Amino acid sequence: MQSDQLASLITFHRKEADLSQSELASHAEVSRYVVQDLEAGTGRTTWGKLQAVLGVLNLQLEPEGPLVKAWRQSLNTNDHE
């Protein structure tokens, strides 16, 4: 997922939840600037803060790519060893 897609996803879900940027920030326990940066697609935040915002919006990021299926299978194999 590109930063502009993530920005659009967060903005869309925030608006659908009828939350202001400040309200979302408060629920996620981050600053309003974190939400602004995420919605602008600047990428100037930490993984933990991104996870907090996504958690409030009930969003999960799923990996995509040609090797994701093999990676998931390797996780299952390693769990059984």
C-alpha positions, 0 to 999 in steps of 0.5 A, a space after each residue: 500500500 502506498 502512503 497516499 492510499 493509506 492516507 485516503 483510507 484513514 481519512 475515509 474511515 475517520 470521516 465515516 466514523 464522524 470523528 474530527 482529526 482531534 477526536 481520532 487523535 484523542 481516542 488513539 492517544 496520539 497528537 493531532 499532528 500524527 493524524 494530520 501527517 498520516 492523512 497527508 501521507 507524509 510518513 512522519 510517524 512511528 509504527 506504534 502510533 500508526 497502529 494506534 490510529 488504525 486500531 481506533 478505526 478498526 483497520 488492519 493492514 494485510 501484506 500483499 505480494 508474490 511471496 506472501 502465500 509462501 511466507 504464511 506457509 512458512 509461519 505455519 510450518 515453523 509453528 509445528 516444528 
